[in-house]
């Protein structure tokens, strides 16, 4: 099972993703985007928020939900001491490794990156953040191991190229990795619909003792942003043996709850203390597909629901037993439900597969509806087994 989201936001005066400072000047992240013109396309630079920044916000939300099970709120989770003490005394241990449990104290999610000895399945079982968002841990060969291998190589008769190949592999050491089950695009402006802009804000701190001003400038951006999210539901809780952890259904539930928390709890971005962005959820679409993945159309300022649905009909007609369910909400009134037959709220039978379109009123309702449908399907399949 696969879930694809396409979301639109209107964001004013944000500094969610800064990249570097030049003295007292702090720059916003920008990226080159293609904008359609009368003569073709042109490249423009616009404010963006990286997928890594959004993934970090999601990991925080997921970890906080786990910590909340043992009575540690997001405001308290920065204290590694209180978190560890409460987890030991709690009957329900949080499914987090020590790095993820103390992410605020550490300053991020290291995910045991220097520990390549812990097997992949053990990492998945013990940490929901590692399970859902993936990881990579490396281990370089120790000096004694290198010397031992060098002596063994010297005693064997081998060609020069073989020795070089072995030496190169020896330097690489070992690694263990898991691909993330949730994927985030960059949050980019819909530049065909509205102009995105960056402008530096001038600030002054006055020092009464030294009788001088401390001047600094921070770039802020405003735009109608688009974001695409994919969730590989079938991969959540899956071990290397292709078996699943016992609490798989609850982990899927937590994944979608963390998505809702990330948006509704203003987890995305930096500089919230003085640059808390003004965010309005404009619209969005979600598609649940099985057995093959299907991605929604980019949520640009046009009837992206109709475009997604048109693609979905072609898709299900060419893939046997494919089923797609579509949910959307629209606060811009871009979707002409009554005028466009392709977006009427009904069920249409196409070669044994159903494309179902349901309208919701908010982002929270959209995610909740997707979660409910996914959970019902997982529980139904679980009962069959």
DRENDO-1510 file (C-alpha; in Angstrom, 1 decimal, always signed):
<recs>
REC; n; res; u; v; w
REC; 1; UNK; +0.0; +0.0; +0.0 .
REC; 2; UNK; +1.2; +3.5; -0.9 .
REC; 3; UNK; +0.0; +6.9; +0.0 .
REC; 4; UNK; +0.8; +10.1; -1.9 .
REC; 5; UNK; +0.1; +13.7; -0.7 .
REC; 6; UNK; +0.2; +17.0; -2.6 .
REC; 7; UNK; -0.3; +20.1; -0.4 .
REC; 8; UNK; -0.6; +23.9; -0.8 .
REC; 9; UNK; +0.2; +26.5; +1.8 .
REC; 10; UNK; +0.2; +30.3; +1.9 .
REC; 11; UNK; +3.1; +31.3; +4.1 .
REC; 12; UNK; +3.9; +34.9; +5.1 .
REC; 13; UNK; +7.1; +36.3; +6.6 .
REC; 14; UNK; +9.0; +33.0; +7.3 .
REC; 15; UNK; +12.6; +32.2; +8.0 .
REC; 16; UNK; +12.1; +28.4; +8.1 .
REC; 17; UNK; +15.2; +27.3; +6.3 .
REC; 18; UNK; +18.3; +29.4; +6.6 .
REC; 19; UNK; +21.6; +28.3; +5.0 .
REC; 20; UNK; +24.5; +30.6; +6.0 .
REC; 21; UNK; +25.6; +33.9; +7.6 .
REC; 22; UNK; +27.8; +36.6; +6.1 .
REC; 23; UNK; +28.8; +38.6; +9.2 .
REC; 24; UNK; +25.5; +40.0; +10.4 .
REC; 25; UNK; +23.5; +38.9; +7.4 .
REC; 26; UNK; +21.6; +35.5; +7.4 .
REC; 27; UNK; +20.5; +34.1; +4.1 .
REC; 28; UNK; +17.3; +32.1; +3.3 .
REC; 29; UNK; +17.7; +28.9; +1.3 .
REC; 30; UNK; +16.9; +29.4; -2.4 .
REC; 31; UNK; +16.8; +27.1; -5.4 .
REC; 32; UNK; +16.5; +27.6; -9.2 .
REC; 33; UNK; +12.9; +27.0; -10.5 .
REC; 34; UNK; +11.5; +26.9; -14.0 .
REC; 35; UNK; +8.7; +29.4; -14.7 .
REC; 36; UNK; +6.6; +29.3; -17.8 .
REC; 37; UNK; +6.6; +32.4; -20.0 .
REC; 38; UNK; +5.1; +33.3; -23.3 .
REC; 39; UNK; +8.3; +32.3; -25.0 .
REC; 40; UNK; +8.9; +29.1; -23.1 .
REC; 41; UNK; +10.6; +28.8; -19.7 .
REC; 42; UNK; +12.9; +30.9; -17.6 .
REC; 43; UNK; +15.0; +30.1; -14.5 .
REC; 44; UNK; +14.2; +32.1; -11.4 .
REC; 45; UNK; +15.6; +31.8; -7.9 .
REC; 46; UNK; +13.0; +31.6; -5.1 .
REC; 47; UNK; +12.8; +30.7; -1.4 .
REC; 48; UNK; +12.5; +27.0; -0.6 .
REC; 49; UNK; +12.5; +24.7; +2.4 .
REC; 50; UNK; +14.5; +21.6; +2.0 .
REC; 51; UNK; +13.2; +18.1; +2.3 .
REC; 52; UNK; +15.7; +17.4; +5.0 .
REC; 53; UNK; +14.3; +20.3; +7.1 .
REC; 54; UNK; +10.8; +18.8; +6.7 .
REC; 55; UNK; +12.0; +15.3; +7.5 .
REC; 56; UNK; +13.6; +16.7; +10.7 .
REC; 57; UNK; +10.3; +18.2; +11.7 .
REC; 58; UNK; +8.5; +14.9; +11.1 .
REC; 59; UNK; +11.1; +13.0; +13.1 .
REC; 60; UNK; +10.6; +15.4; +16.0 .
REC; 61; UNK; +6.9; +14.9; +15.9 .
REC; 62; UNK; +7.2; +11.1; +15.7 .
REC; 63; UNK; +9.7; +11.1; +18.6 .
REC; 64; UNK; +7.5; +13.4; +20.7 .
REC; 65; UNK; +4.5; +11.2; +20.2 .
REC; 66; UNK; +6.5; +8.3; +21.5 .
REC; 67; UNK; +7.8; +10.2; +24.4 .
REC; 68; UNK; +4.3; +11.4; +25.2 .
REC; 69; UNK; +3.4; +7.8; +25.9 .
REC; 70; UNK; +5.5; +7.9; +29.1 .
REC; 71; UNK; +4.4; +11.4; +30.1 .
REC; 72; UNK; +7.2; +13.4; +28.6 .
REC; 73; UNK; +5.8; +16.4; +26.7 .
REC; 74; UNK; +7.6; +18.1; +23.8 .
REC; 75; UNK; +8.6; +20.9; +26.2 .
REC; 76; UNK; +10.2; +18.4; +28.6 .
REC; 77; UNK; +11.8; +16.1; +26.0 .
REC; 78; UNK; +15.0; +18.3; +25.9 .
REC; 79; UNK; +15.9; +16.9; +29.3 .
REC; 80; UNK; +17.7; +13.6; +28.7 .
REC; 81; UNK; +17.7; +12.9; +32.5 .
REC; 82; UNK; +14.0; +13.3; +33.0 .
REC; 83; UNK; +13.3; +11.3; +29.8 .
REC; 84; UNK; +15.4; +8.4; +30.8 .
REC; 85; UNK; +14.2; +8.3; +34.3 .
REC; 86; UNK; +10.5; +8.3; +33.3 .
REC; 87; UNK; +11.1; +5.7; +30.6 .
REC; 88; UNK; +12.6; +3.3; +33.1 .
REC; 89; UNK; +9.7; +3.7; +35.5 .
REC; 90; UNK; +7.1; +3.4; +32.9 .
REC; 91; UNK; +5.3; +0.2; +31.9 .
REC; 92; UNK; +5.3; +1.3; +28.2 .
REC; 93; UNK; +8.8; +1.8; +26.9 .
REC; 94; UNK; +9.1; +4.3; +24.1 .
REC; 95; UNK; +10.1; +2.7; +20.8 .
REC; 96; UNK; +13.1; +4.9; +20.5 .
REC; 97; UNK; +16.9; +4.4; +20.6 .
REC; 98; UNK; +18.8; +6.6; +23.1 .
REC; 99; UNK; +19.9; +9.0; +20.3 .
REC; 100; UNK; +16.3; +9.6; +19.2 .
REC; 101; UNK; +15.0; +9.7; +22.8 .
REC; 102; UNK; +17.4; +12.5; +23.6 .
REC; 103; UNK; +17.4; +14.3; +20.2 .
REC; 104; UNK; +17.0; +17.8; +21.7 .
REC; 105; UNK; +20.0; +17.4; +24.0 .
REC; 106; UNK; +22.1; +15.9; +21.2 .
REC; 107; UNK; +20.9; +18.6; +18.8 .
REC; 108; UNK; +19.4; +16.2; +16.1 .
REC; 109; UNK; +18.8; +12.7; +15.1 .
REC; 110; UNK; +22.2; +10.8; +14.9 .
REC; 111; UNK; +20.4; +7.4; +14.8 .
REC; 112; UNK; +23.4; +5.5; +16.1 .
REC; 113; UNK; +25.3; +6.5; +12.9 .
REC; 114; UNK; +28.6; +5.3; +14.3 .
REC; 115; UNK; +27.3; +1.9; +15.4 .
REC; 116; UNK; +27.4; -0.6; +12.5 .
REC; 117; UNK; +27.3; -3.6; +14.8 .
REC; 118; UNK; +23.6; -3.4; +15.8 .
REC; 119; UNK; +21.8; -5.5; +13.2 .
REC; 120; UNK; +19.2; -3.9; +10.9 .
REC; 121; UNK; +16.2; -5.8; +12.3 .
REC; 122; UNK; +17.2; -4.9; +15.9 .
REC; 123; UNK; +17.3; -1.3; +15.0 .
REC; 124; UNK; +13.8; -1.5; +13.4 .
REC; 125; UNK; +12.3; -3.3; +16.3 .
REC; 126; UNK; +13.7; -0.9; +19.0 .
REC; 127; UNK; +13.3; +2.5; +17.3 .
REC; 128; UNK; +10.2; +3.7; +15.3 .
REC; 129; UNK; +12.2; +6.7; +14.0 .
REC; 130; UNK; +14.8; +4.4; +12.5 .
REC; 131; UNK; +12.0; +2.2; +11.1 .
REC; 132; UNK; +10.0; +4.9; +9.4 .
REC; 133; UNK; +12.6; +7.5; +8.4 .
REC; 134; UNK; +15.6; +5.1; +7.7 .
REC; 135; UNK; +19.2; +5.3; +8.7 .
REC; 136; UNK; +22.8; +4.6; +7.6 .
REC; 137; UNK; +25.6; +3.6; +10.0 .
REC; 138; UNK; +29.2; +3.0; +9.0 .
REC; 139; UNK; +32.2; +1.4; +10.6 .
REC; 140; UNK; +35.7; +1.8; +9.3 .
REC; 141; UNK; +38.2; -1.1; +9.6 .
REC; 142; UNK; +40.3; -0.9; +12.7 .
REC; 143; UNK; +44.1; -0.6; +12.5 .
REC; 144; UNK; +44.6; -4.2; +13.8 .
REC; 145; UNK; +42.1; -5.5; +11.3 .
REC; 146; UNK; +43.9; -3.8; +8.5 .
REC; 147; UNK; +47.3; -5.1; +9.6 .
REC; 148; UNK; +45.8; -8.7; +9.9 .
REC; 149; UNK; +44.3; -8.5; +6.4 .
REC; 150; UNK; +47.5; -7.0; +5.0 .
REC; 151; UNK; +49.5; -10.0; +6.3 .
REC; 152; UNK; +46.9; -12.4; +4.9 .
REC; 153; UNK; +47.1; -10.7; +1.6 .
REC; 154; UNK; +50.9; -10.9; +1.5 .
REC; 155; UNK; +50.8; -14.7; +2.0 .
REC; 156; UNK; +48.5; -15.2; -0.9 .
REC; 157; UNK; +49.6; -15.2; -4.5 .
REC; 158; UNK; +47.4; -12.7; -6.3 .
REC; 159; UNK; +47.7; -10.2; -9.0 .
REC; 160; UNK; +48.4; -6.5; -8.4 .
REC; 161; UNK; +44.8; -5.5; -9.5 .
REC; 162; UNK; +43.3; -8.0; -7.1 .
REC; 163; UNK; +45.4; -6.6; -4.2 .
REC; 164; UNK; +44.3; -3.1; -5.0 .
REC; 165; UNK; +40.7; -4.1; -5.1 .
REC; 166; UNK; +41.0; -5.8; -1.7 .
REC; 167; UNK; +42.8; -2.9; -0.3 .
REC; 168; UNK; +40.1; -0.5; -1.5 .
REC; 169; UNK; +37.3; -2.6; +0.0 .
REC; 170; UNK; +39.3; -2.8; +3.2 .
REC; 171; UNK; +39.5; +1.0; +3.5 .
REC; 172; UNK; +35.7; +1.2; +3.0 .
REC; 173; UNK; +34.9; -0.8; +6.1 .
REC; 174; UNK; +31.3; -1.9; +6.6 .
REC; 175; UNK; +27.9; -0.1; +6.7 .
REC; 176; UNK; +24.3; -0.8; +7.4 .
REC; 177; UNK; +21.4; +1.2; +6.0 .
REC; 178; UNK; +17.6; +1.3; +5.6 .
REC; 179; UNK; +15.7; +3.4; +3.0 .
REC; 180; UNK; +13.2; +5.8; +4.5 .
REC; 181; UNK; +9.6; +4.7; +4.3 .
REC; 182; UNK; +8.4; +8.3; +4.1 .
REC; 183; UNK; +9.7; +10.8; +1.4 .
REC; 184; UNK; +9.5; +14.6; +1.3 .
REC; 185; UNK; +10.0; +16.9; -1.6 .
REC; 186; UNK; +11.4; +20.4; -1.2 .
REC; 187; UNK; +8.7; +22.9; -0.2 .
REC; 188; UNK; +8.8; +25.1; -3.3 .
REC; 189; UNK; +6.7; +28.1; -4.4 .
REC; 190; UNK; +4.0; +27.9; -7.0 .
REC; 191; UNK; +5.7; +30.5; -9.1 .
REC; 192; UNK; +3.2; +30.2; -12.0 .
REC; 193; UNK; +0.4; +31.3; -9.7 .
REC; 194; UNK; +2.0; +33.9; -7.5 .
REC; 195; UNK; +5.3; +35.6; -7.2 .
REC; 196; UNK; +7.6; +34.4; -4.4 .
REC; 197; UNK; +9.9; +36.9; -2.8 .
REC; 198; UNK; +12.7; +37.2; -0.3 .
REC; 199; UNK; +13.5; +40.5; +1.5 .
REC; 200; UNK; +16.0; +41.1; +4.3 .
REC; 201; UNK; +14.5; +42.4; +7.6 .
REC; 202; UNK; +16.6; +45.0; +9.4 .
REC; 203; UNK; +17.0; +44.5; +13.2 .
REC; 204; UNK; +18.9; +46.5; +15.9 .
REC; 205; UNK; +19.9; +45.6; +19.4 .
REC; 206; UNK; +21.0; +48.6; +21.5 .
REC; 207; UNK; +23.7; +48.1; +24.2 .
REC; 208; UNK; +23.2; +50.8; +26.9 .
REC; 209; UNK; +26.6; +50.0; +28.5 .
REC; 210; UNK; +28.7; +50.4; +25.4 .
REC; 211; UNK; +26.2; +52.9; +23.9 .
REC; 212; UNK; +26.3; +51.2; +20.5 .
REC; 213; UNK; +23.9; +49.4; +18.1 .
REC; 214; UNK; +24.3; +45.8; +17.1 .
REC; 215; UNK; +22.8; +45.5; +13.6 .
REC; 216; UNK; +21.7; +42.3; +12.0 .
REC; 217; UNK; +19.6; +41.3; +9.0 .
REC; 218; UNK; +17.6; +38.2; +8.3 .
REC; 219; UNK; +16.1; +37.3; +5.0 .
REC; 220; UNK; +12.4; +36.4; +5.2 .
REC; 221; UNK; +10.3; +34.8; +2.5 .
REC; 222; UNK; +6.7; +34.8; +1.5 .
REC; 223; UNK; +5.1; +32.5; -1.0 .
REC; 224; UNK; +2.4; +30.0; -1.9 .
REC; 225; UNK; +4.3; +26.8; -1.2 .
REC; 226; UNK; +3.7; +23.3; -2.6 .
REC; 227; UNK; +4.8; +20.1; -0.9 .
REC; 228; UNK; +4.7; +16.4; -2.0 .
REC; 229; UNK; +4.9; +13.6; +0.5 .
REC; 230; UNK; +5.0; +9.8; -0.2 .
REC; 231; UNK; +4.5; +7.1; +2.4 .
REC; 232; UNK; +5.4; +3.5; +1.6 .
REC; 233; UNK; +2.9; +1.9; +4.1 .
REC; 234; UNK; +3.9; -1.6; +3.1 .
REC; 235; UNK; +7.5; -1.0; +4.2 .
REC; 236; UNK; +6.7; +0.3; +7.7 .
REC; 237; UNK; +7.7; -2.3; +10.3 .
REC; 238; UNK; +9.1; -4.7; +7.7 .
REC; 239; UNK; +12.2; -6.7; +8.6 .
REC; 240; UNK; +14.9; -8.0; +6.4 .
REC; 241; UNK; +13.1; -11.4; +6.4 .
REC; 242; UNK; +10.1; -9.6; +4.9 .
REC; 243; UNK; +8.2; -10.4; +8.1 .
REC; 244; UNK; +6.6; -7.6; +10.1 .
REC; 245; UNK; +7.1; -6.4; +13.7 .
REC; 246; UNK; +4.2; -7.2; +16.0 .
REC; 247; UNK; +3.1; -3.6; +16.5 .
REC; 248; UNK; +3.2; -2.7; +12.8 .
REC; 249; UNK; -0.4; -1.4; +12.7 .
REC; 250; UNK; +0.3; +1.0; +15.6 .
REC; 251; UNK; +3.4; +2.2; +13.9 .
REC; 252; UNK; +1.5; +3.0; +10.8 .
REC; 253; UNK; -1.1; +4.9; +12.9 .
REC; 254; UNK; +1.7; +6.9; +14.6 .
REC; 255; UNK; +3.2; +7.8; +11.2 .
REC; 256; UNK; +0.1; +9.5; +10.0 .
REC; 257; UNK; -0.5; +11.0; +13.4 .
REC; 258; UNK; +3.0; +12.5; +13.3 .
REC; 259; UNK; +2.3; +14.0; +9.9 .
REC; 260; UNK; -0.8; +15.7; +11.3 .
REC; 261; UNK; +1.2; +16.9; +14.4 .
REC; 262; UNK; +4.0; +18.2; +12.2 .
REC; 263; UNK; +1.6; +20.6; +10.4 .
REC; 264; UNK; -0.9; +21.4; +13.1 .
REC; 265; UNK; +1.9; +21.8; +15.8 .
REC; 266; UNK; +4.1; +24.1; +13.7 .
REC; 267; UNK; +7.0; +21.8; +13.7 .
REC; 268; UNK; +8.4; +22.8; +10.3 .
REC; 269; UNK; +11.3; +25.3; +10.2 .
REC; 270; UNK; +13.7; +27.2; +12.3 .
REC; 271; UNK; +13.6; +30.6; +14.0 .
REC; 272; UNK; +10.1; +30.1; +15.5 .
REC; 273; UNK; +10.9; +32.3; +18.5 .
REC; 274; UNK; +10.8; +35.5; +16.5 .
REC; 275; UNK; +9.9; +34.4; +13.0 .
REC; 276; UNK; +7.0; +32.1; +13.6 .
REC; 277; UNK; +5.5; +31.9; +10.1 .
REC; 278; UNK; +1.9; +32.7; +9.4 .
REC; 279; UNK; +0.7; +29.6; +7.5 .
REC; 280; UNK; -2.7; +29.1; +5.9 .
REC; 281; UNK; -3.5; +25.6; +4.5 .
REC; 282; UNK; -5.0; +26.3; +1.1 .
REC; 283; UNK; -5.7; +22.8; -0.3 .
REC; 284; UNK; -4.4; +19.4; -0.9 .
REC; 285; UNK; -4.9; +15.9; -2.3 .
REC; 286; UNK; -4.1; +12.4; -1.2 .
REC; 287; UNK; -4.2; +9.1; -3.0 .
REC; 288; UNK; -4.1; +5.6; -1.5 .
REC; 289; UNK; -3.0; +3.0; -4.0 .
REC; 290; UNK; -2.5; -0.7; -4.0 .
REC; 291; UNK; -0.8; -2.9; -5.0 .
REC; 292; UNK; +1.3; -0.5; -7.1 .
REC; 293; UNK; +2.3; +3.0; -6.1 .
REC; 294; UNK; +0.6; +6.0; -7.7 .
REC; 295; UNK; +1.7; +9.7; -7.2 .
REC; 296; UNK; -0.7; +12.6; -7.2 .
REC; 297; UNK; -0.2; +15.5; -9.6 .
REC; 298; UNK; +1.7; +18.6; -8.4 .
REC; 299; UNK; -0.8; +20.8; -6.4 .
REC; 300; UNK; -0.3; +23.8; -8.7 .
REC; 301; UNK; -3.0; +26.5; -9.1 .
REC; 302; UNK; -5.2; +24.6; -11.5 .
REC; 303; UNK; -7.7; +21.7; -11.0 .
REC; 304; UNK; -5.0; +19.3; -9.8 .
REC; 305; UNK; -7.7; +16.9; -8.5 .
REC; 306; UNK; -9.2; +16.5; -12.0 .
REC; 307; UNK; -5.7; +16.0; -13.4 .
REC; 308; UNK; -4.9; +13.4; -10.8 .
REC; 309; UNK; -8.2; +11.6; -11.4 .
REC; 310; UNK; -7.7; +11.6; -15.1 .
REC; 311; UNK; -4.3; +10.0; -14.7 .
REC; 312; UNK; -5.7; +7.5; -12.1 .
REC; 313; UNK; -8.3; +6.2; -14.6 .
REC; 314; UNK; -5.6; +5.5; -17.2 .
REC; 315; UNK; -3.4; +3.9; -14.5 .
REC; 316; UNK; -6.0; +1.5; -13.2 .
REC; 317; UNK; -7.0; +0.5; -16.7 .
REC; 318; UNK; -3.5; -0.6; -17.4 .
REC; 319; UNK; -2.6; -2.4; -14.2 .
REC; 320; UNK; -4.5; -5.4; -13.1 .
REC; 321; UNK; -6.2; -5.2; -9.7 .
REC; 322; UNK; -5.0; -1.7; -9.1 .
REC; 323; UNK; -7.2; +0.3; -6.6 .
REC; 324; UNK; -6.9; +4.0; -6.0 .
REC; 325; UNK; -8.8; +6.1; -3.4 .
REC; 326; UNK; -8.6; +9.9; -3.6 .
REC; 327; UNK; -9.2; +12.5; -0.9 .
REC; 328; UNK; -8.9; +16.3; -1.2 .
REC; 329; UNK; -9.7; +19.6; +0.4 .
REC; 330; UNK; -9.9; +23.0; -1.3 .
REC; 331; UNK; -10.1; +26.3; +0.5 .
REC; 332; UNK; -9.3; +28.2; -2.7 .
REC; 333; UNK; -12.3; +26.9; -4.6 .
REC; 334; UNK; -10.1; +25.8; -7.4 .
REC; 335; UNK; -11.8; +22.4; -7.7 .
REC; 336; UNK; -15.1; +22.6; -9.7 .
REC; 337; UNK; -16.8; +19.6; -8.3 .
REC; 338; UNK; -20.3; +20.3; -9.7 .
REC; 339; UNK; -19.0; +21.4; -13.1 .
REC; 340; UNK; -16.4; +18.8; -13.8 .
REC; 341; UNK; -17.7; +15.2; -14.0 .
REC; 342; UNK; -14.2; +13.8; -13.4 .
REC; 343; UNK; -14.3; +15.2; -9.8 .
REC; 344; UNK; -17.8; +14.3; -8.7 .
REC; 345; UNK; -17.9; +12.5; -5.4 .
REC; 346; UNK; -18.9; +9.0; -6.5 .
REC; 347; UNK; -17.4; +5.6; -7.2 .
REC; 348; UNK; -16.6; +4.6; -10.7 .
REC; 349; UNK; -15.9; +1.0; -11.7 .
REC; 350; UNK; -13.0; +0.6; -14.2 .
REC; 351; UNK; -11.8; -3.0; -15.0 .
REC; 352; UNK; -12.5; -4.3; -11.5 .
REC; 353; UNK; -10.8; -1.4; -9.8 .
REC; 354; UNK; -12.5; +1.5; -8.0 .
REC; 355; UNK; -11.4; +5.1; -8.1 .
REC; 356; UNK; -13.2; +6.8; -5.2 .
REC; 357; UNK; -13.1; +10.6; -4.7 .
REC; 358; UNK; -14.0; +12.2; -1.3 .
REC; 359; UNK; -13.9; +15.8; -0.3 .
REC; 360; UNK; -12.8; +17.0; +3.2 .
REC; 361; UNK; -12.8; +20.4; +4.7 .
REC; 362; UNK; -9.3; +20.8; +6.2 .
REC; 363; UNK; -5.8; +19.4; +6.2 .
REC; 364; UNK; -6.4; +17.6; +9.5 .
REC; 365; UNK; -9.5; +15.9; +8.1 .
REC; 366; UNK; -7.6; +14.9; +5.0 .
REC; 367; UNK; -4.9; +13.2; +6.9 .
REC; 368; UNK; -7.4; +11.6; +9.4 .
REC; 369; UNK; -9.4; +10.2; +6.6 .
REC; 370; UNK; -6.3; +8.7; +4.9 .
REC; 371; UNK; -5.2; +7.2; +8.2 .
REC; 372; UNK; -8.6; +5.7; +8.9 .
REC; 373; UNK; -8.8; +4.1; +5.5 .
REC; 374; UNK; -5.3; +2.7; +5.7 .
REC; 375; UNK; -5.8; +1.3; +9.2 .
REC; 376; UNK; -9.1; -0.4; +8.2 .
REC; 377; UNK; -7.3; -2.1; +5.2 .
REC; 378; UNK; -4.4; -3.2; +7.4 .
REC; 379; UNK; -6.7; -4.6; +10.1 .
REC; 380; UNK; -8.8; -6.4; +7.5 .
REC; 381; UNK; -5.7; -8.0; +6.0 .
REC; 382; UNK; -4.4; -8.9; +9.4 .
REC; 383; UNK; -7.7; -10.6; +10.3 .
REC; 384; UNK; -7.5; -12.7; +7.1 .
REC; 385; UNK; -4.2; -14.1; +8.2 .
</recs>
